[in-house]
Amino acid sequence: MAGKPQSRAELQQQQAAPPSWGELLSFQSFQRMCPPGAGYGYGGGSMQGMRESEFRRLGGMTYLDHAGTALFPHSLLKEFTDDLSKNIYGNPHSQSISSKLTYDTIEHVRYRILQHFNTTAEDYTIIFTSGSTAALKLVAETFPWIPEGSGHPSSRFCYLTDSHTSVVGMRGITAAMNVLSVPVKPKDILLSEKNRVPAKEQNCMTPHVFCFPAQSNFSGTKYPLSWIQEIKSGKLCPITTPGKWFVLLDAASYVSTSPLDLTVHQPDFIPISFYKIFGFPTGLGALLVNNQIAPFLRKSYFGGGTAAAYLAGEEFYSPRPSVAERFEDGTVSFLDIIALKHGFDALERLTGGMENIKHHTFALSRYTYTVLSTLKYANGAPIVRIYSDSDFSSPDVQGPIINFNVLDENGDVIGYSQVDKIASLYNIHIRTGCFCNTGACQQHLRLSNEDVKRNLQAGHVCGDDIDIIDGRPTGSMRISFGYMSTFEDAQTFLKFIIATRLSESEFKFPSQTTTRETITQSVKSPIQNDHSANNNAKKFSLKTIVSDMGHWNNSSAALKTPETSRAVVSESAIPVYRSGSKPITVTNVYLYPIKSCSAFEVSEWPVGNQGLLYDRSWMVVNQNGVCISQKQEPRLCLVHPLIDLEQRIMVIKAEGMDPISVPLEENTGREIQIGQSKVCAHRVQTYDCGERIAEWFSELLGRQCHLIRQSSDFKRNANQKHEKGQATTVSLSLVNEAQYLLINTASILQLKEQITERLEEPLQTEELIQRFRANIVISATVSFEEEEWVEISIGALRFQVVGPCNRCQIICIDPQTGQRNKEFLQTLSSTRGRKTNFGIYLMNQSLCSSLPNILSVGSQVFPVLKEDREIRSPLSNEEKTSG
């Protein structure tokens, strides 16, 4: 029986009431928001079933950087490796059976690519390259440009400002050919009919190129493919210059989730990268060339396989007749090309084709965009600012990319690197920066040319984490969906934004994800620090110190006890004390012999040119020689290295494992394996500590790994700009940023109060100190006053302040259990006003060669303040948010 009809007032009230977050984030809400014709999923099979069978390796990860690269399905890799195990593929530049098989398979793949774009070999030629960048470079090098000063109307290279760096970079080649480049803004193309050349000049055949992206890799905007024919016919003219226009369509981003029909739209050049479509193989792309322009391309260099005949002793060369063979210098990456066949097979089998992928990914992006657009703070201010040229109304005008910045309650941008760090706690993978598209970044963030130049002078470069300069963002965040993305991916991301920006009273989910993640139980409860070993470390002899300092400093040191050393303070160091305040002293000294492993606490310790003796001298690496940190392997915090200076060994302990020792001396009379590794982009020379210790770590962590040590013969130097504004070259161990890290107990206590309030459970001060992995802990009375220092003296030691330490997710790892808790980094970010700075980096200012240079607990700290500043407490949260 039908219920009572609702009155108009009831309907209006229902429509006016905003939906709950639980309802808005439900699958039913998602289905209601799907536009007509935009289906989710691929017919009979479930998305979760595909994820379970093809992408199980994702685990609990939410991957939202499909515009960066697609993820390959398991079946693609399996079928490809099965193919390789059953067939012998020889070099295609031969006539053997195996070589002929390779050649025929490559040709079959060419036809498969043409079929994918609904064209044939009569219209287009496939030239394999290392990627879309190489394809763009090939166009710039071979196009028949007419330079300035040739006595004929000269060519122009025009490109849309919303273009990838690799497109803009073509102007470097054209400039060397004396060809002018002209950037064109998107809005100007719509007005380009005004640029139509006079009728008397329309017969000019000077060749020009106009390049635009089918889809912006920055915002996902899809530019009209109708431009192709309109520009080629002269209906649209990028600039008022007579000549014949050729169109270069950058399709790398577009074809990853959308079909491109080359029967309908026929650009002259189409560069693509296959990893954007399949995820594998990487390092392989193609240039699709319209056969009408192909004969006019000019090529000077010829490599193996491109010549029909040539003479070594005479200027004679005849190219192969095939366009593809003429431009594919050397042996193509034939095994990778063979993998493409399996990529097409897997994509068709899993999705049914690109049209389905277009609608699936658009449904996800439109839903996410719609929900993001509705998110507001209690004061009505938006939570995000979305950078888009469309309202996500149609997949024909918008791709599955959302570019945005997160805002605070006052409308100020929260730096992308800070949001990215918090996202990593939720295992969400996004992209940040300007995405190799400075033109779009300038357009949407309203950055002038001078702004970009000033940001560079301030130290910001593409790809770094300097996200805010003078209160303005230098970049943004981007999420993008792919064919294997699911509703749960979108839901998880939206929950993350809501949970981190709104208070608990403002939202409620049907089911909340726990904030604590327990690591694999292969390592049991951790052992406590070996206090007897720590006590022994306090009693090392001065003779041992001098011996070790010779290794560390490459210079001898005269004996002098630390108690008789007086502080050496620069002339500008005027200690400032508030009335009744206590002197600042060192309360703890820690070193971390093995990078990312547990701390070793001492009461006094020698200092050398690279910092504390043996601090970060070793690190654990995977089978490829790449450093393993707690970010990838939290169980490293349960490994306890202990330095015994008397026995000249490092003892390594872990629960459930027999202790193992490593000699402190490098030269033990055995043959050592020297290798190269990297720490924070810096090259370091290391040697392997041997199979015995490798097996110990491999058993503990359940993965193949090795322990390596920095070679004393190799000096890792880095230029560091300290608080005085001067750049200094310093010698580093395997640390990330600087020789020392200092934190203040007053700052710890203030943060502890905030975290305890949010955790609603007790928190030990010692645990919080250990999470921040400092070398030096001091007892200043004012929180965060250390950030006002430019220089400090401790006993006979002098240090320059390099700058603040910007924290990452490692502080979320409990050093006693290896468990993660997101609350620590989130609280730090909110407490510090969106930044995650905590502690300061130090470097040696000078070391006195006549002293043993010892850092001791209890030593007094003498700071030098920044010019024209007084020591003061940081603003409270209320003061910060009130502007």
Buried (B, 14 or more C-beta within 10 A) or exposed (E): EEEEEEEEEEEEEEEEEEEEBEEBBBEEBBEEBBBEEBBBBBEEBEBEEBBEEBBEEBEEBBBBBBBBBBBBBEBBBEBBEEBEEEEEBBBBBEEEEBBEBBBEBBBEBBEBBBEBBEBEEEBBBBBBBBBBBBBBBBBBBBBEBBBEEEEEBBBBBBBBBBBBBBBBBBBEBBEEBBBBBBBBEBEBBEEBEEBEBEEEEEEBEBBBBBBBBBBBBBBBBBBBBEBBBBBBEBEBBBBEBBBBBBBBBBBBBBBBBBBBEBEEBBBBBBBBBBBBBBBBBBEBBBBBBBBEBBEEBEEEEBEEBBBEEEEEEEEEEEBBEEBBBBBBBEEBBBBBBBBBBBBBBBBEBBBBEBEBBBBBBBBBBBBBBBBBBEBBBEEEEBBBBBBBBBEBEBBEBBBBBBBBBBBBBEEBBBBBBBBBBBBBBBBBBBBBBBBBBBBBBBBBBEBEEEBBEBBEEEEBEBEEBBBBBEEBBBBBBBBBBBBBBBBEBBBBBBBBBBBBBBEEEEBEBEEEEEBEBEBEEEBEEBBEBBEEBBEBBEEBEBEEBBBBBEBBBEEEBEEBEBEEBEBBBEEEBEBEEEEEEEEBBBBBBBBBBBBBBBBBBBBBBBBBBBBBBBBBBBBBBBEEBEBBBBBEBBBBBBBBBBBBBEEBBBBBBBEEBEEBBBEBEBEEEEEBEEBEBEBEEEEBBBBBBBEEBBBBBBEBBEEEBBBBBBBBEEBBEBEBEBBEEEEBEBBBBBBBBBBBBBBBBBBBEBBBEBBBEBBEEEBEEEBBBBBBBBBBBBBBBBBBBBBBBBBBBBBBBBBBBBBBBBBBBBBBBBBBBBBBBBBBBBBBBBBBBBBBBBBBBBBBBEBBEEBBBBBBBEBBBBBBBBEEEEBEEBEEEEEBBEE
